[in-house]
Amino acid sequence: MTTAARQPIVNDDMHDIITHVNEGHVPELLHCVKAYTPVQDATHVQMTAVYEDGMELEVTAPAGLSRHFVAYAVPGPAHEAIRGTVGEAMKKLGVKPDSRVAHWCLTENRALTAHFRRLTVNLGEDERADWRPGYACRFDVPGHEHGRPYTLRRVSGTTAEVDVYCHDNTLGSQWAEGLQPGETVTARGDYQEVTPDFSAGPALLLGDETALPTIAALLEGWADEHPVRVLLEVGDAADQRYLDDVHLPAGAHVSWLPRTGGSGTALREVLDALETPPAAVWGALEVSAAKALRKHLRTEYPDADVRVTGYWRVNEKN
Ligand SMILES: Cc1cc2nc3c(=O)[nH]c(=O)nc-3n(C[C@H](O)[C@H](O)[C@H](O)COP(=O)(O)OP(=O)(O)OC[C@H]3O[C@@H](n4cnc5c(N)ncnc54)[C@H](O)[C@@H]3O)c2cc1C
């Protein structure tokens, strides 16, 4: 069947998947092009549509642009099938998965607010000198094979800070609370947060405690002239001190919202009363709350570029 005869899946989730892949995973998509299409010298690729059984890729090569349907190499929901297909393409090509691992020495571990611990690490001889505030890494934590993702809050020379929201005696919290200066912290991979084009107009940043390090890094590096509105939902007012050492850009307006119900409930309530419609929105909070807010914002502000992402997941089993 050609892609013309197929029906693409069109909904918010697919839009998010396509945006996420195109902005952050072009190298991985290029493996799919090489493994599953006749084009062997592609220089760029973009995903243009997602189907039940495959994806459409627009491939740039010296000979010009071409479109190809790539069938999923593994079954499952689209996001898993795409990830699995990339994995199969890499196996077929003999490409090893990215295994960047950094080992950093913890120099300080201190309580920053009621629930935040600030971990200061020495990046040492780490040959990758391009760490930036706002990058996230997956840190090894005892008791979990995949670790926990946290953001580099600040990077200065060979020193970096990581701020961990500690709550409910979880694995991530135990790890952050128990680390002693001199211990080695292992960070795997890195992920640069995908943000909208904040130069497009008034900006809105929103989230819960876990989004604070990313939002603080964004505010400290703010280069856009448009006003930025910041909505922060926290369970304990004592954590509002988190922004005390952050230099806010001119025109920034921060509101702290006490958590009133489930994650995102308080944020949802104030979104309808925004003074200025945003042109660019970034946020992070619990996965399903993020999905609901994203949908709401896209309905309310159809012209805005909205990126609201899940940073943690409610575990019903706990
Ligand atoms: C790209 C990215 C960057 C991130 N950056 C940061 C950062 O800089 N700092 C930071 O603190 N977090 C950050 N997070 C979120 C962080 O990764 C999660 O909070 C963490 O993985 C949760 O692990 P845990 O061991 O604490 O809890 P889990 O083992 O995941 O969950 C245990 C229990 O705690 C509950 N739970 C988990 N998280 C929360 C929460 N936030 N509030 C209430 N209940 C919760 C779960 O529902 C579950 O019942 C980031 C996440 C991503 C994806």
The ligand as an SDF file (V2000), in Angstrom:
LIG
                    3D

 53 58  0  0  0  0  0  0  0  0999 V2000
   14.1330   15.4940   31.0900 C   0  0  0  0  0  0  0  0  0  0  0  0
   13.8180   15.4540   32.5840 C   0  0  0  0  0  0  0  0  0  0  0  0
   14.4660   16.3180   33.4530 C   0  0  0  0  0  0  0  0  0  0  0  0
   14.1740   16.2860   34.8390 C   0  0  0  0  0  0  0  0  0  0  0  0
   14.8480   17.1290   35.6770 N   0  0  0  0  0  0  0  0  0  0  0  0
   14.6120   17.0880   37.0140 C   0  0  0  0  0  0  0  0  0  0  0  0
   15.3600   17.8960   37.9400 C   0  0  0  0  0  0  0  0  0  0  0  0
   16.2750   18.6370   37.5680 O   0  0  0  0  0  0  0  0  0  0  0  0
   15.0680   17.7990   39.2630 N   0  0  0  0  0  0  0  0  0  0  0  0
   14.0820   16.9600   39.7350 C   0  0  0  0  0  0  0  0  0  0  0  0
   13.8590   16.9150   40.9600 O   0  0  0  0  0  0  0  0  0  0  0  0
   13.3660   16.1770   38.8870 N   0  0  0  0  0  0  0  0  0  0  0  0
   13.6200   16.2090   37.5510 C   0  0  0  0  0  0  0  0  0  0  0  0
   12.9230   15.3880   36.7040 N   0  0  0  0  0  0  0  0  0  0  0  0
   11.9080   14.5090   37.2760 C   0  0  0  0  0  0  0  0  0  0  0  0
   12.5650   13.2900   37.9190 C   0  0  0  0  0  0  0  0  0  0  0  0
   13.2220   12.5250   36.9280 O   0  0  0  0  0  0  0  0  0  0  0  0
   11.4950   12.4330   38.5950 C   0  0  0  0  0  0  0  0  0  0  0  0
   10.9260   13.1970   39.6230 O   0  0  0  0  0  0  0  0  0  0  0  0
   12.1290   11.1880   39.1600 C   0  0  0  0  0  0  0  0  0  0  0  0
   12.5630   10.3390   38.1060 O   0  0  0  0  0  0  0  0  0  0  0  0
   11.1330   10.4280   40.0100 C   0  0  0  0  0  0  0  0  0  0  0  0
   11.8340    9.3320   40.5480 O   0  0  0  0  0  0  0  0  0  0  0  0
   11.6510    8.9250   42.0650 P   0  0  0  0  0  0  0  0  0  0  0  0
   12.6190    7.8260   42.3240 O   0  0  0  0  0  0  0  0  0  0  0  0
   11.7240   10.1470   42.9230 O   0  0  0  0  0  0  0  0  0  0  0  0
   10.1630    8.4200   42.1070 O   0  0  0  0  0  0  0  0  0  0  0  0
    9.5240    7.1610   41.3230 P   0  0  0  0  0  0  0  0  0  0  0  0
   10.2470    5.9130   41.6790 O   0  0  0  0  0  0  0  0  0  0  0  0
    9.4090    7.5030   39.8770 O   0  0  0  0  0  0  0  0  0  0  0  0
    8.0780    7.1300   41.9340 O   0  0  0  0  0  0  0  0  0  0  0  0
    7.8560    6.6650   43.2710 C   0  0  0  0  0  0  0  0  0  0  0  0
    6.5400    7.2230   43.7750 C   0  0  0  0  0  0  0  0  0  0  0  0
    6.6460    8.6330   43.9260 O   0  0  0  0  0  0  0  0  0  0  0  0
    5.6530    9.2900   43.1500 C   0  0  0  0  0  0  0  0  0  0  0  0
    6.2910   10.4570   42.5560 N   0  0  0  0  0  0  0  0  0  0  0  0
    7.3140   10.4550   41.6720 C   0  0  0  0  0  0  0  0  0  0  0  0
    7.6740   11.7260   41.3850 N   0  0  0  0  0  0  0  0  0  0  0  0
    6.8440   12.5290   42.1000 C   0  0  0  0  0  0  0  0  0  0  0  0
    6.7000   13.9310   42.2280 C   0  0  0  0  0  0  0  0  0  0  0  0
    7.4780   14.7890   41.5710 N   0  0  0  0  0  0  0  0  0  0  0  0
    5.7530   14.4080   43.0550 N   0  0  0  0  0  0  0  0  0  0  0  0
    4.9560   13.5770   43.7440 C   0  0  0  0  0  0  0  0  0  0  0  0
    5.0360   12.2290   43.6610 N   0  0  0  0  0  0  0  0  0  0  0  0
    5.9600   11.7160   42.8540 C   0  0  0  0  0  0  0  0  0  0  0  0
    5.1980    8.2830   42.1040 C   0  0  0  0  0  0  0  0  0  0  0  0
    3.8490    8.4660   41.7630 O   0  0  0  0  0  0  0  0  0  0  0  0
    5.3770    6.9790   42.8180 C   0  0  0  0  0  0  0  0  0  0  0  0
    4.2410    6.6920   43.5780 O   0  0  0  0  0  0  0  0  0  0  0  0
   13.2060   15.3860   35.3340 C   0  0  0  0  0  0  0  0  0  0  0  0
   12.5670   14.5060   34.4530 C   0  0  0  0  0  0  0  0  0  0  0  0
   12.8670   14.5330   33.0930 C   0  0  0  0  0  0  0  0  0  0  0  0
   12.1670   13.5700   32.1660 C   0  0  0  0  0  0  0  0  0  0  0  0
  1  2  1  0
  2  3  1  0
  2 52  2  0
  3  4  2  0
  4  5  1  0
  4 50  1  0
  5  6  2  0
  6  7  1  0
  6 13  1  0
  7  8  2  0
  7  9  1  0
  9 10  1  0
 10 11  2  0
 10 12  1  0
 12 13  2  0
 13 14  1  0
 14 15  1  0
 14 50  1  0
 15 16  1  0
 16 17  1  0
 16 18  1  0
 18 19  1  0
 18 20  1  0
 20 21  1  0
 20 22  1  0
 22 23  1  0
 23 24  1  0
 24 25  2  0
 24 26  1  0
 24 27  1  0
 27 28  1  0
 28 29  2  0
 28 30  1  0
 28 31  1  0
 31 32  1  0
 32 33  1  0
 33 34  1  0
 33 48  1  0
 34 35  1  0
 35 36  1  0
 35 46  1  0
 36 37  1  0
 36 45  1  0
 37 38  2  0
 38 39  1  0
 39 40  1  0
 39 45  2  0
 40 41  1  0
 40 42  2  0
 42 43  1  0
 43 44  2  0
 44 45  1  0
 46 47  1  0
 46 48  1  0
 48 49  1  0
 50 51  2  0
 51 52  1  0
 52 53  1  0
M  END
$$$$
